[in-house]
Amino acid sequence: MGFPAVGNFLSVATHPDMRGSTNVMIDFIGSGTSDYQPDFPATIDAHAECIEADLDHIGCGPCPVVGYSFGGSVAAALADMRPDLVSRMIIAEGNLTSGGGMASRHFASFTPEAFAATELDRILTKLREGAAQGNDFEAFIVAAYAHVDPIALHAMARALVNIPDGFMERFLELKIPRTYIYGANNHPDKTNIVSPDMPDPDRLAASGVHVATVPDVGHEMMLGNLDGFVEVLLAALIAP
């Protein structure tokens, strides 16, 4: 949520096992190199419409679409909105129901003004302390949020918390090949917790969604186990 695309996916796109692939990495409005627009609605569907416009402009559809975290929710909306653009859908721990994850719920609990004025700085200060003690993922978040617009980040969190009713059902009804990827440390079989950002894998599988797991890692799957993520991704790209 709010990370620049290259932070998560450059190492994936340049992995030796990904030779021969062509990749388009897109920053959401207000993150990475995409400027924040104050009049942008910032809903999941609005972000999906931006991706729709990008793919139409490039002329590369139908193509596999890979979405991670917030991007997974946007990818699901895009496939529902424009199935002609999406040949297969690969979601890595994206939210499919309302309520948000721990971070998005916390961000959205503040007003946009309070989050931008003080709370994001407080969060980043705490993350810097963790980074100084050797926590690579917290260091990654600090770097990833260097250029995020606080109001845009808050809006993304609010969008996840307020995913509309029926969103998951529409994803489950899609007729394209779909894969949902968990980090093994977050898999409901291990945690015994089903949540908006960790859906029931049995429900997914019952609707024809291929369920895959990246070993030895949690949400930070590209950073924590790049080779494992690429292996799972390559399998998802050819899954029936």
C-alpha positions in Angstrom: 0.0 0.0 0.0 1.7 3.1 -1.2 4.9 1.4 -2.3 6.6 2.2 -5.6 6.3 -0.6 -8.1 10.0 -0.9 -8.6 10.5 -1.5 -4.9 8.6 -4.7 -5.0 8.9 -5.9 -8.6 12.2 -4.7 -10.1 14.0 -7.6 -8.5 11.3 -9.9 -9.8 11.4 -8.6 -13.4 15.2 -8.8 -13.5 15.4 -12.3 -11.9 17.4 -14.7 -14.2 14.4 -17.0 -14.3 12.2 -14.2 -15.7 14.4 -13.8 -18.8 12.3 -13.2 -21.9 9.4 -11.6 -20.1 8.1 -8.1 -20.8 6.9 -6.2 -17.7 5.0 -3.0 -17.1 5.3 -1.7 -13.5 2.8 1.0 -12.5 2.9 3.4 -9.5 -0.6 4.2 -8.1 -1.6 7.8 -7.9 0.3 9.5 -5.0 3.0 6.8 -4.7 6.4 6.3 -6.2 6.7 8.6 -9.2 3.0 9.2 -9.7 1.9 12.6 -8.5 -1.0 12.9 -6.1 -4.2 14.5 -7.6 -6.4 16.2 -5.0 -9.6 15.6 -7.0 -8.8 11.9 -7.6 -11.6 9.7 -6.0 -9.0 7.2 -4.7 -11.4 4.2 -4.6 -10.3 0.7 -5.7 -12.3 1.2 -8.9 -10.8 4.6 -9.6 -7.3 3.1 -9.4 -8.3 0.2 -11.6 -9.6 2.7 -14.2 -6.1 4.2 -14.2 -4.5 0.8 -15.0 -7.2 0.3 -17.6 -6.2 3.5 -19.3 -2.5 2.6 -19.1 -3.1 -0.8 -20.7 -5.3 0.6 -23.4 -2.7 3.2 -24.2 0.1 0.6 -24.3 -2.0 -1.8 -26.3 -0.7 -4.9 -24.5 -4.0 -6.6 -23.4 -5.1 -9.2 -22.8 -2.1 -9.9 -20.6 -1.4 -11.5 -17.2 -1.9 -9.1 -14.4 0.0 -9.5 -11.1 -1.1 -7.5 -8.1 0.5 -7.4 -4.6 -1.3 -6.2 -1.5 -3.3 -3.1 -2.4 -2.4 -3.8 -6.0 -4.1 -7.2 -5.7 -7.4 -5.5 -4.9 -7.0 -3.1 -7.8 -6.1 -6.0 -10.1 -9.3 -7.9 -9.1 -11.3 -4.8 -9.8 -9.6 -4.4 -13.2 -10.4 -7.9 -14.3 -14.0 -7.5 -13.3 -14.2 -4.2 -15.1 -12.3 -5.1 -18.3 -11.9 -8.8 -18.7 -10.8 -8.3 -22.2 -7.5 -6.7 -20.8 -6.7 -9.6 -18.4 -5.7 -13.0 -19.6 -5.0 -14.3 -16.1 -5.0 -12.9 -12.6 -2.3 -13.4 -9.9 -2.9 -11.8 -6.6 -0.4 -11.8 -3.8 -2.1 -11.2 -0.4 -4.6 -8.7 -1.7 -7.8 -7.7 0.1 -11.0 -9.2 -1.3 -13.4 -8.1 1.4 -14.0 -5.0 3.4 -12.3 -4.3 6.8 -8.7 -3.8 5.8 -5.5 -5.3 7.3 -3.8 -4.2 10.5 -2.0 -1.3 8.8 -4.8 0.0 6.6 -7.3 -0.1 9.6 -4.8 1.9 11.7 -4.2 4.5 8.9 -7.9 4.9 8.2 -8.8 5.4 11.9 -7.3 8.9 11.6 -8.7 11.8 9.7 -6.7 12.5 6.5 -5.4 15.7 8.1 -4.2 14.1 11.3 -2.6 11.2 9.5 -0.7 13.6 7.2 0.2 16.1 9.9 1.6 13.8 12.6 0.7 10.1 12.4 2.7 9.1 9.4 5.8 10.8 10.8 5.3 8.9 14.1 5.0 5.6 12.2 8.1 6.4 10.1 10.1 7.3 13.2 9.3 4.0 14.8 10.1 2.1 11.6 13.5 3.9 11.4 14.3 2.6 14.9 13.5 -0.9 13.7 15.6 -0.4 10.5 18.6 0.8 12.6 18.3 -2.5 14.5 18.6 -4.5 11.3 14.9 -5.1 10.3 15.1 -5.2 6.5 11.4 -5.0 5.9 11.0 -1.9 8.1 14.0 -0.3 6.3 12.2 -1.1 3.0 9.0 0.6 4.2 10.9 3.7 5.2 12.5 3.9 1.8 9.3 3.1 0.0 7.4 5.8 1.8 10.1 8.5 1.0 7.9 9.9 -1.9 4.4 8.8 -0.9 1.8 11.5 -0.5 0.3 11.1 3.0 -3.2 12.0 1.9 -3.0 9.5 -1.0 -1.7 6.8 1.4 -4.6 7.5 3.8 -7.0 7.3 0.9 -5.6 3.9 -0.1 -6.1 2.6 3.4 -9.6 3.9 3.5 -10.3 2.2 0.1 -9.2 -1.2 1.5 -11.3 -0.8 4.6 -14.3 0.2 2.5 -14.1 -2.4 -0.3 -17.7 -2.7 -1.5 -20.0 -5.7 -0.8 -19.9 -8.4 -3.5 -16.2 -7.7 -4.4 -15.0 -11.1 -3.6 -17.9 -12.8 -5.2 -17.2 -11.0 -8.4 -13.6 -12.2 -8.2 -14.7 -15.7 -7.6 -17.0 -15.6 -10.7 -14.3 -14.5 -13.1 -13.7 -17.0 -15.9 -10.0 -16.4 -16.4 -7.2 -18.4 -14.6 -6.6 -17.0 -11.2 -4.0 -17.6 -8.5 -3.9 -16.3 -5.0 -0.5 -16.3 -3.3 0.1 -16.4 0.4 3.3 -15.9 2.4 3.6 -19.2 4.3 3.8 -17.4 7.7 0.5 -15.7 7.0 -1.4 -18.7 5.6 -4.7 -19.3 7.5 -3.7 -23.0 7.9 -0.8 -21.7 10.0 -2.4 -18.8 11.8 -6.0 -20.1 12.0 -7.1 -16.6 11.1 -9.2 -15.7 8.0 -9.3 -11.9 7.5 -10.0 -9.4 4.7 -6.3 -9.6 3.6 -6.0 -13.3 4.2 -9.1 -15.0 2.7 -10.1 -18.6 3.3 -8.0 -20.7 0.9 -10.6 -23.4 0.8 -13.2 -21.0 -0.4 -10.9 -19.8 -3.1 -10.0 -23.3 -4.3 -13.7 -24.3 -4.3 -14.2 -21.5 -6.9 -11.4 -22.7 -9.1 -8.7 -20.3 -7.8 -5.3 -21.9 -7.7 -3.8 -21.3 -4.2 0.0 -21.1 -3.8 2.4 -20.4 -1.0 5.8 -18.7 -0.9 7.8 -20.6 1.8 9.5 -19.1 4.9 8.1 -15.6 4.6 5.2 -13.4 5.5 3.8 -10.4 3.6 7.2 -9.2 2.6 7.5 -12.1 0.1 9.6 -10.5 -2.6 12.0 -9.1 -0.1 12.1 -12.1 2.2 12.2 -14.9 -0.4 12.7 -13.6 -3.9 13.6 -17.0 -5.5 10.6 -18.6 -3.8 8.2 -15.8 -5.1 9.6 -16.1 -8.6 9.1 -19.9 -8.6 5.5 -19.5 -7.5 4.9 -16.7 -10.0 6.2 -18.7 -12.9 4.0 -21.6 -12.0 1.0 -19.3 -11.7 1.7 -17.9 -15.2 1.1 -21.4 -16.7 -1.5 -22.7 -14.2 -4.8 -23.8 -15.9 
